[in-house]
Amino acid sequence: MAWLLEFRLLGPVEAVIDGRPVRLPAAKPRALLAVLLLDRNRVVSVGRLVEDLWGDDPPETATKALQGYVSQLRKALGADRLLTKPPGYSLRVEDGELDLDRFEGLLREGRELLGAGDSKAAARRLAEALELWRGAPFAEFESEPFARDAGARLEDARLAVLEERIEADLALGRHTRLIPELEELVGNEPLRERPRAQLMLALYRSGRQAAALELYRRTRETLSDELGIEPSLELQELERRMLQHDPTLERARAPARQAEDGAPVPLARRPQFLVLAALVLAVIAAVIAAVALTSGGSSGKGASGSGELRSFVDKLENFLGQSHDGRVAVAAAVSGAFNCKLTPQAALARLDRVQRNRQSLLQQAAALSVPSTEEALSASDLLQKSVHASFTADGHYSDWLSARNRCGPPDNSSDLKAARAADKTATRTKRMFVAAFNPLASRFHRRTWVVGDF
């Protein structure tokens, strides 16, 4: 009976036979396997292997030790896999057996789909490629000469795929939810210009032009200080178009379209969801304007008076009370798809209906006048962040539902993982909000709020 063999390089190096990892506890045999996998199906000379495993000053016993490691690998993988071919050895790897090959294949498909304008399929392919990664490549071989360069090449390939997937998501109008991910990416890779350009565009499309331009200014300073260069011509052109309010910046590269199988268009790309997203931004802008007026146009005594503060608390509690039903409906829709009380299409329709019903609620929030006290300003700011985080989570859930053909338990799809991560962010933000708002509410003998209340 033939073995089902799988090799893994995108994380700790592994060989898996019929679902069970091959035991290779020693570092050198594992490093030898990694080197041979990088040059799979090609002959690698003994001299090259010795250099990769021991560097410029190998021990006199290096060649003999290498023969011992080859023998260990043959015993573990099969003699028909690790072949002796002058002037060295060759590891036979079939199509689909190496995760790196699958990764590169998904990358090619994703780029072709993106170039053809099918951003939804491209985003899925590229997300599948990224899901193959289990950790930093070759981190276990820090002392091996080959590991540093090979690991850096693979990590650069991962970042390139991540940037392509973000490009597809931008084309799908997912700019708002991309901002936290891009901010983290820019922080981790400060000298990569493409994520900075993508973050500028995501900020701009989210109504944060000032933040986008400030990011360009910081980018220019970073590149000048670290490398002594100016931003690329592409980045300079992006700044120029933002300053001129180029209308083409507002549009995604590829229009949203109905799936060929008739599945509904994800909520995050539907017109009503875009209207709601715009309303969220309007809420934030209106509250910020109100804050500026109250803090800048009064001495502070009248603005922070108990009457205005009581009115603020009353209106905010009314907003929270009305928002409770919406959160319950969203949770019921998602759980209904999990336990098959609802089809994915029915759950998506309910989620869609919740978003439409929130329009009047958001308009009420936009009318809030915020007293110029530190507590009120903090509560208002955290409420805005909570609303934004909740909408981001809902958008991810809608994408997950739209991709499902049938109901069933949660899966490991990228959309569902993103939804759960966004849910955690929303929960953390709401927890911070209630911690800031409850002391205000208690002054007027109001109830104590918890995260699950809204």
Sequence and secondary structure as in RCSB ss.txt:
>XXXX:A:sequence
MAWLLEFRLLGPVEAVIDGRPVRLPAAKPRALLAVLLLDRNRVVSVGRLVEDLWGDDPPETATKALQGYVSQLRK
ALGADRLLTKPPGYSLRVEDGELDLDRFEGLLREGRELLGAGDSKAAARRLAEALELWRGAPFAEFESEPFARDA
GARLEDARLAVLEERIEADLALGRHTRLIPELEELVGNEPLRERPRAQLMLALYRSGRQAAALELYRRTRETLSD
ELGIEPSLELQELERRMLQHDPTLERARAPARQAEDGAPVPLARRPQFLVLAALVLAVIAAVIAAVALTSGGSSG
KGASGSGELRSFVDKLENFLGQSHDGRVAVAAAVSGAFNCKLTPQAALARLDRVQRNRQSLLQQAAALSVPSTEE
ALSASDLLQKSVHASFTADGHYSDWLSARNRCGPPDNSSDLKAARAADKTATRTKRMFVAAFNPLASRFHRRTWV
VGDF
>XXXX:A:secstr
    EEEE SSS EEEETTEE    SHHHHHHHHHHHHTTTS EEHHHHHHHHHTTS  TTHHHHHHHHHHHHHH
HH TTTEEEETTEEEE   TT BHHHHHHHHHHHHHHHHHTT HHHHHHHHHHHHHT  SSTTGGGTTSTTHHHH
HHHHHHHHHHHHHHHHHHHHHTT HHHHHHHHHHHHHH TT HHHHHHHHHHHHHTT HHHHHHHHHHHHHHHHH
HHS    HHHHHHHHHHHTT GGGGS SS     TT     GGGSHHHHHHHHHHHHHHHHHHHHHHHHHHSS S
TTTT HHHHHHHHHHHHHHHHHHHHHHHHHHHHHHHHHTTSS HHHHHHHHHHHHHHTHHHHHHHHT    SSHH
HHHHHHHHHHHHHHHHHHHHHHHHHHHT SS  S    HHHHHHHHHHHHHHHHHHHHHHHHHHHHHHTT     
GGG 
